[in-house]
Amino acid sequence: EACELLNSQSDLYEFGVLLDRAWQLKRALSPCISNEHIDRWYERARQAGALGGKILGAGGGGFLLVFAKPAAHDDIKKSLSELLLVPFAFENAGSQITMYSTVSYSGG
C-alpha cells in the first residue's frame, strides 16, 4: 500500500496517514515497541500537525521520523525543539551512506 501511494499520482499526504496507522498497529503489538519519551514526542508532533511518523534505527539511538504538510513544519520543529533536527527528503538514487553531525572537525 505504501509503495502504491508513493508511486501513484494520488495525494502523497495519504502516506503520512498510513504511517500513523502502521505506528498505532505496531505499538499495539507490545509495550516494548516505544517508551514514554517517544510517545510524548510523537503526540506533540501530531498535535502540531504531523500526519504520521515512525521510529528508525535500533539500540541506544535512532530517529523519530514525522511526515507533515509543509505548512506544519515550523510548528512541529518548535514542538520538538529539544531534539536534533536532521533534514530529510525523498531520494531517487536509492540508499546512500551519509553522516550528519553538528560537530565540526578541525583536523589534526
Residue pairs with C-beta under 8 A, 6 or more apart in sequence:
1 18
2 15
2 18
5 12
5 14
5 15
5 18
6 12
6 15
13 51
13 67
13 69
15 52
15 67
16 50
16 51
16 52
16 67
16 68
17 51
17 52
18 52
19 51
19 52
19 53
19 54
19 67
20 46
20 51
20 52
20 53
21 52
22 52
22 54
23 42
23 52
23 53
23 54
26 33
26 54
27 33
27 34
34 42
34 55
38 55
38 64
41 64
41 80
41 83
42 50
42 53
42 64
42 66
44 79
44 80
45 53
45 64
45 66
45 68
45 76
45 79
45 80
46 53
47 79
48 68
48 72
48 75
48 76
48 78
48 79
48 80
49 68
49 69
49 71
49 72
49 75
49 76
50 66
50 67
50 68
50 72
50 76
51 67
51 68
51 69
52 66
52 67
53 64
53 65
53 66
53 67
54 64
54 65
55 62
55 63
55 64
55 65
56 62
56 63
56 64
56 65
57 63
63 86
64 80
64 83
65 88
66 76
68 76
77 85
84 102
86 100
